[in-house]
Every structure is written in C-alpha cells, then in structure tokens.
Amino acid sequence: MMKLNAITIGDPAGIGPEISIKGLMKNDTYRNNTLIIGSQSILEYYSKKLENPYPLNIIESPEEFLPNQINIINAVDLSLSEFEIGTVSSKAGDAAYRYLEKAIDLAMEDRIGAIITGPLNKEALHKGGHYYDGHTEIFAELTGTSKYTMMLWSNLMAVVHVSTHVSLREACDRVKKDRVYDCIQLAQEAMINMGIESPKIAVAGLNPHSGESGLFGTEDRDEIAPAIEQSVKEGLNVSGPLPPDTVFLQASKGKYDVVVAMYHDQGHIPMKLLAFDSGVNVTLGLPIIRTSVDHGTAFDIAGKGLANEESILAALDVSTRLI
C-alpha cells in the first residue's frame, strides 16, 4: 500500500486550513490517501463553514487513517479565540512551525510518504520565535540536509533556483561554480524522479545576455560556464549559460525540461505568469518528499471562503507521483 500524503495547514490565520479542507472535499483520490496535520478546532470550523459532507476522523497517528473521511492529526491545541483570522499572530506562527515539526518527524520515521505544506507567514513565524526564511530552511535544518534547493514545477515549465530568499546583492554573490553545479545535479535527479529519463536542462545566465563574454559581468563566464562544462563531461544534457530574457520562453515551448535560475525573481516571475494557480514548490535534496502550494497566506481573503484550492491539488499530484 502506498504511504499517505500529509498536508500541514501552514499559518492557521491564512487560507491554508480552508484550501486543505476544500482540496480533500473535491478529490476522492486524495481524500483516500491524505491526512491533514493542524489544529482540530480550526479545521472543524472550516469544515462546517464549507459545508463539508465527509466525516472528520480525528487521529493520533497515520496508522489510524480511515478511507472516505477527512483524517486530521491535532498537532497543536489552538482555537480561533486565540488569534484573529487574516492577521499576523505569534500564536499562529508558532503553531505553523509545530505542524511542520510533527510532519517531518513522521516522514523521517517513514510513517508518511510525503508532506504538502500550506503557506507560512514569515513575520508570524518570527514572532512565534522561529527565525527561518521559510519552509525550505526549516526542512533543511530538521532533516540535517546541507545541499538543497527550491524547484517550481507546473505542466508548462520547471525551474530550479540557485538562491531564493536573500537580497539581490547577496544573490549575485551566491552564484558560484559549486552551487550552480549542485543545482544542476538536483535538477537532473528531480526530472528523473518525475519520469523524464534524459532531461534537457537549461541554465540561465545571471547578467544581461549572459554577460556578453564578460562585457556585462564576469559571473556567467567564470562561475556558471565551468559548472555546466563539468556537468556535460559527466554525461548530462545541459545548455548554457543562456540569456535569461529568452530561456524561459524556450522552456515553456518544450525545448527544455527544466531551467536552473540564478535567483528568486528570475525564476518566480515567469512561473507565476504561466501557472499562478497551478504551480508547485518542491524542495530538492531532502531525504523526504516535500511539495507545497506556490502562493502565500492571502490574509486579505482568509476566512471568506474565496481561496482557490487548485495549487494544493497540484502539489498533491506531484507528491503522489514522487511517492
């Protein structure tokens, strides 16, 4: 029997609890292979608000999972009276971390097959006493992982990032041969795991026109190109460094299976233009499977029943394929 998916609801003041319930209400397959890790009273509130027709099964472990119900592990006793929906809260930020901690423990014990994360609010996370840039760094620390990166995936394109949540100035400083090489290797492994036997990998340049042989910056020539050359010598199908203003268009038309982007916005902007509601965030390099929605907590619509569950369904699709 395939191991279960586990959704963590993210910041309970955001749309995570709503899309978790909506996703399992909508899809029979995922309702029968996915549990939710969160707070019982909050999920009961959304279940009632959304007129969920399926029973809630409150369990203490994955082994108690029952089909055709919405199975919930109550990881943190937290009620709506302790915070306000749609606002930054230290209690909500701490709870979001505790949900993750529980899920990672279960995955590391091989009792669940994958974790699908609802969105965090970084300010709330910090107010709750957990000083991380986001999910990726939490997963890396709690699993003891040193080489990891973010991949954004959709049916139209996949992008792996050399750096993510740092300033643009620092992102330029992080473009080093070893890091670019590691990201190429992680992209190769991810595509194979997604069922692509011989992936075509494009590596975006950092500078305009990939530096024009050093005229617009030397990072492309001195750091990116050597990482590509080493990967090609090892038999990988890698091209680049390619001009960043055209490589994503080429990838969206099928010329490449995945693009290695040099920094956060270089990869996120084309992905969000193409697949805002269906993009999936996958953390590569971990000893466990982690996928995520590719959107934030959306405090402006939290609690109003307006949140779109398509991204969490896409994340469940990817995690199920990877399992």
C-alpha positions as CSV (number, residue, x, y, z in Angstrom):
1,M,0.0,0.0,0.0
2,M,1.3,3.5,-0.9
3,K,2.2,5.6,2.0
4,L,0.0,8.6,2.9
5,N,0.4,12.2,2.0
6,A,0.2,14.7,4.9
7,I,-0.9,18.3,4.4
8,T,0.3,20.8,7.0
9,I,-2.1,23.7,7.1
10,G,0.5,26.4,7.3
11,D,-0.3,29.6,9.2
12,P,-3.8,29.0,10.6
13,A,-4.7,32.7,10.2
14,G,-4.3,32.4,6.4
15,I,-6.0,30.3,3.8
16,G,-4.2,27.1,4.5
17,P,-6.9,25.4,6.6
18,E,-9.6,26.4,4.0
19,I,-7.7,25.0,1.0
20,S,-6.8,21.8,2.9
21,I,-10.4,21.0,3.5
22,K,-11.5,22.2,0.0
23,G,-8.9,20.1,-1.7
24,L,-9.9,16.8,0.1
25,M,-13.6,17.6,-0.4
26,K,-13.1,18.0,-4.1
27,N,-10.9,15.0,-4.9
28,D,-11.8,11.4,-4.0
29,T,-8.3,10.0,-4.6
30,Y,-6.5,12.4,-2.3
31,R,-9.2,12.2,0.4
32,N,-8.3,8.5,0.5
33,N,-4.5,8.9,0.6
34,T,-4.0,12.1,2.5
35,L,-4.3,13.3,6.1
36,I,-4.2,16.8,7.5
37,I,-1.9,18.0,10.3
38,G,-3.2,21.1,12.0
39,S,-5.5,22.1,14.9
40,Q,-8.7,20.3,15.3
41,S,-10.9,23.2,16.3
42,I,-9.8,25.3,13.4
43,L,-10.4,22.6,10.9
44,E,-13.8,21.8,12.4
45,Y,-14.7,25.5,11.9
46,Y,-13.7,25.4,8.2
47,S,-15.4,22.1,7.7
48,K,-18.7,23.5,8.9
49,K,-18.2,26.8,7.1
50,L,-17.6,25.0,3.8
51,E,-20.4,22.5,4.4
52,N,-18.1,19.5,4.1
53,P,-20.2,16.4,3.7
54,Y,-17.5,14.0,4.8
55,P,-16.9,12.9,8.4
56,L,-13.8,14.3,10.2
57,N,-11.7,11.5,11.7
58,I,-9.5,12.9,14.5
59,I,-6.5,10.5,14.8
60,E,-3.2,10.5,16.7
61,S,-1.2,8.6,14.1
62,P,-1.2,7.7,10.4
63,E,-1.9,4.1,11.3
64,E,-5.5,5.1,12.4
65,F,-6.3,6.5,8.9
66,L,-9.8,5.7,7.6
67,P,-10.8,6.0,3.9
68,N,-13.5,8.3,2.6
69,Q,-13.2,10.6,5.6
70,I,-11.1,13.7,6.2
71,N,-8.4,12.5,8.6
72,I,-6.9,15.0,11.0
73,I,-3.9,14.9,13.4
74,N,-4.5,17.5,16.0
75,A,-0.8,18.6,16.4
76,V,-1.5,21.8,18.3
77,D,-4.4,22.7,20.5
78,L,-5.3,26.1,19.2
79,S,-8.7,27.7,18.9
80,L,-9.9,30.7,16.9
81,S,-10.4,32.7,20.1
82,E,-6.6,32.8,20.5
83,F,-5.8,34.7,17.3
84,E,-7.6,36.7,14.5
85,I,-8.1,35.3,11.0
86,G,-6.2,37.4,8.5
87,T,-3.7,39.0,10.9
88,V,-0.2,38.3,11.9
89,S,-0.1,36.4,15.2
90,S,2.7,34.9,17.2
91,K,0.5,32.0,18.3
92,A,-0.4,31.2,14.7
93,G,3.3,31.5,13.6
94,D,4.3,29.1,16.4
95,A,1.5,26.7,15.5
96,A,2.6,26.7,11.9
97,Y,6.1,25.6,12.9
98,R,4.7,22.9,15.2
99,Y,2.6,21.4,12.4
100,L,5.8,21.1,10.3
101,E,7.8,19.6,13.1
102,K,5.2,16.9,13.6
103,A,5.0,16.1,9.9
104,I,8.8,16.0,9.5
105,D,9.1,13.6,12.4
106,L,6.5,11.3,10.9
107,A,8.2,11.4,7.5
108,M,11.7,10.8,8.9
109,E,10.2,7.8,10.7
110,D,8.8,6.6,7.3
111,R,5.2,6.7,8.6
112,I,4.1,9.0,5.9
113,G,5.2,9.2,2.3
114,A,5.2,13.0,1.6
115,I,4.5,16.4,3.1
116,I,2.4,19.0,1.3
117,T,2.8,22.4,3.0
118,G,0.2,25.1,3.3
119,P,1.6,28.7,3.2
120,L,3.5,30.4,6.0
121,N,3.7,34.0,7.0
122,K,7.3,34.8,7.8
123,E,6.5,37.7,10.1
124,A,4.2,35.5,12.2
125,L,6.8,32.7,12.2
126,H,9.4,35.1,13.6
127,K,7.0,36.5,16.1
128,G,6.4,32.9,17.2
129,G,10.1,32.5,17.9
130,H,11.2,30.6,14.8
131,Y,13.7,32.6,12.8
132,Y,13.7,31.0,9.4
133,D,13.4,32.5,5.9
134,G,10.7,30.0,5.1
135,H,9.7,26.3,4.7
136,T,12.8,25.3,2.8
137,E,15.2,26.3,5.6
138,I,13.1,24.6,8.3
139,F,13.1,21.3,6.3
140,A,16.8,21.5,5.7
141,E,17.6,22.0,9.4
142,L,15.1,19.5,10.8
143,T,16.3,16.8,8.3
144,G,20.0,17.6,8.6
145,T,20.3,18.5,4.9
146,S,23.1,20.6,3.6
147,K,22.6,20.6,-0.2
148,Y,19.1,21.6,-1.2
149,T,17.2,23.9,-3.4
150,M,13.7,25.0,-4.4
151,M,12.1,23.8,-7.6
152,L,8.9,25.4,-9.0
153,W,7.0,22.9,-11.2
154,S,4.0,23.1,-13.5
155,N,2.8,21.2,-16.5
156,L,4.3,24.1,-18.6
157,M,7.7,24.5,-17.1
158,A,10.0,23.6,-14.2
159,V,12.6,26.0,-12.6
160,V,15.3,25.2,-10.0
161,H,16.8,28.1,-8.1
162,V,20.5,28.7,-7.1
163,S,19.3,31.1,-4.4
164,T,15.9,32.2,-3.1
165,H,15.2,34.4,-0.1
166,V,18.1,36.7,0.0
167,S,18.8,40.2,-1.2
168,L,19.6,40.7,-4.9
169,R,23.1,41.8,-4.0
170,E,23.6,38.7,-1.9
171,A,22.1,36.5,-4.7
172,C,24.8,37.7,-7.1
173,D,27.5,36.8,-4.6
174,R,26.0,33.3,-4.3
175,V,26.4,32.5,-7.9
176,K,29.4,30.2,-7.5
177,K,30.6,27.2,-9.6
178,D,30.0,24.6,-6.8
179,R,26.5,25.9,-6.0
180,V,25.5,26.0,-9.7
181,Y,26.8,22.5,-10.2
182,D,24.9,21.2,-7.2
183,C,21.7,22.7,-8.5
184,I,22.2,21.2,-12.0
185,Q,22.6,17.8,-10.3
186,L,19.5,18.3,-8.2
187,A,17.5,19.3,-11.3
188,Q,18.7,16.2,-13.1
189,E,17.6,13.9,-10.2
190,A,14.3,15.7,-9.8
191,M,13.4,15.3,-13.5
192,I,14.3,11.6,-13.5
193,N,12.1,11.2,-10.4
194,M,9.3,12.9,-12.3
195,G,9.6,10.3,-15.1
196,I,11.9,12.0,-17.6
197,E,14.7,9.6,-18.4
198,S,17.1,12.0,-20.1
199,P,16.2,15.5,-19.0
200,K,17.1,18.6,-21.1
201,I,18.5,21.1,-18.6
202,A,18.9,24.9,-19.4
203,V,21.0,27.1,-17.2
204,A,20.1,30.8,-17.2
205,G,22.8,33.4,-17.1
206,L,23.0,35.9,-14.3
207,N,23.7,39.1,-16.3
208,P,22.0,40.6,-19.4
209,H,22.9,38.4,-22.5
210,S,24.7,36.1,-20.1
211,G,27.4,38.6,-19.7
212,E,28.4,39.0,-23.3
213,S,31.8,37.3,-22.7
214,G,32.5,39.5,-19.7
215,L,31.3,42.8,-21.0
216,F,28.3,42.9,-18.7
217,G,29.7,41.0,-15.8
218,T,32.0,38.0,-15.3
219,E,29.9,35.6,-13.3
220,D,28.5,33.8,-16.3
221,R,31.9,33.2,-17.8
222,D,33.8,32.5,-14.5
223,E,31.3,30.6,-12.4
224,I,28.3,29.4,-14.3
225,A,30.0,28.1,-17.5
226,P,32.5,25.9,-15.6
227,A,29.7,24.2,-13.7
228,I,27.9,23.5,-17.0
229,E,31.1,22.2,-18.6
230,Q,31.7,19.8,-15.6
231,S,28.1,18.5,-15.8
232,V,28.3,17.9,-19.6
233,K,31.6,15.9,-19.1
234,E,29.6,13.7,-16.7
235,G,27.0,13.0,-19.4
236,L,24.2,15.4,-18.5
237,N,22.3,17.2,-21.3
238,V,22.9,20.8,-20.1
239,S,22.9,24.0,-22.1
240,G,24.0,27.5,-21.1
241,P,24.6,29.9,-19.7
242,L,21.6,31.1,-21.8
243,P,20.2,34.7,-21.9
244,P,17.7,34.9,-19.2
245,D,15.3,37.0,-21.3
246,T,14.6,34.2,-23.7
247,V,15.4,30.9,-21.9
248,F,12.1,30.7,-20.1
249,L,10.1,31.2,-23.3
250,Q,12.1,28.4,-24.9
251,A,11.4,26.1,-21.9
252,S,7.7,26.9,-22.0
253,K,7.6,25.8,-25.6
254,G,9.2,22.4,-24.7
255,K,12.8,22.9,-25.7
256,Y,14.0,22.3,-22.1
257,D,12.5,20.2,-19.3
258,V,13.9,22.4,-16.5
259,V,15.7,25.7,-16.2
260,V,18.2,26.5,-13.5
261,A,17.6,30.1,-12.4
262,M,20.2,32.2,-10.6
263,Y,17.9,34.0,-8.1
264,H,14.4,34.1,-6.7
265,D,12.6,36.6,-9.0
266,Q,14.4,35.3,-12.2
267,G,12.6,32.0,-11.7
268,H,9.4,33.1,-10.0
269,I,8.3,35.8,-12.4
270,P,7.9,33.5,-15.5
271,M,6.4,30.7,-13.4
272,K,3.8,32.9,-11.8
273,L,2.9,34.4,-15.2
274,L,2.3,30.9,-16.6
275,A,1.0,28.9,-13.7
276,F,-0.1,31.2,-10.8
277,D,-2.8,28.9,-9.5
278,S,-1.3,25.5,-10.5
279,G,2.4,25.9,-9.7
280,V,4.0,23.6,-7.1
281,N,7.0,24.2,-4.9
282,V,9.2,21.2,-4.4
283,T,12.2,21.1,-2.1
284,L,15.0,19.1,-3.8
285,G,17.8,17.3,-1.9
286,L,15.8,16.3,1.2
287,P,15.7,12.7,2.5
288,I,11.9,13.1,2.4
289,I,9.4,14.4,-0.1
290,R,8.1,17.9,0.3
291,T,5.8,19.8,-2.1
292,S,3.9,23.0,-1.4
293,V,1.4,25.4,-2.8
294,D,3.1,28.3,-4.8
295,H,1.2,31.1,-3.1
296,G,1.1,32.9,0.2
297,T,-1.3,33.1,3.2
298,A,-3.6,35.6,1.4
299,F,-4.7,37.2,4.6
300,D,-6.9,39.6,2.7
301,I,-9.3,36.8,1.8
302,A,-8.7,34.4,4.7
303,G,-11.8,33.1,6.3
304,K,-14.1,34.3,3.5
305,G,-14.4,31.0,1.6
306,L,-12.8,32.5,-1.5
307,A,-9.5,30.7,-1.6
308,N,-8.6,28.6,-4.7
309,E,-7.6,25.0,-3.9
310,E,-6.0,24.3,-7.3
311,S,-2.4,24.8,-6.2
312,I,-2.8,22.3,-3.3
313,L,-4.3,19.8,-5.6
314,A,-1.4,20.2,-8.0
315,A,1.0,19.8,-5.0
316,L,-0.8,16.6,-4.1
317,D,-0.5,15.4,-7.7
318,V,3.3,15.9,-7.7
319,S,3.8,14.4,-4.2
320,T,1.8,11.3,-5.2
321,R,3.9,10.9,-8.3
322,L,7.1,11.2,-6.3
323,I,6.0,8.7,-3.7
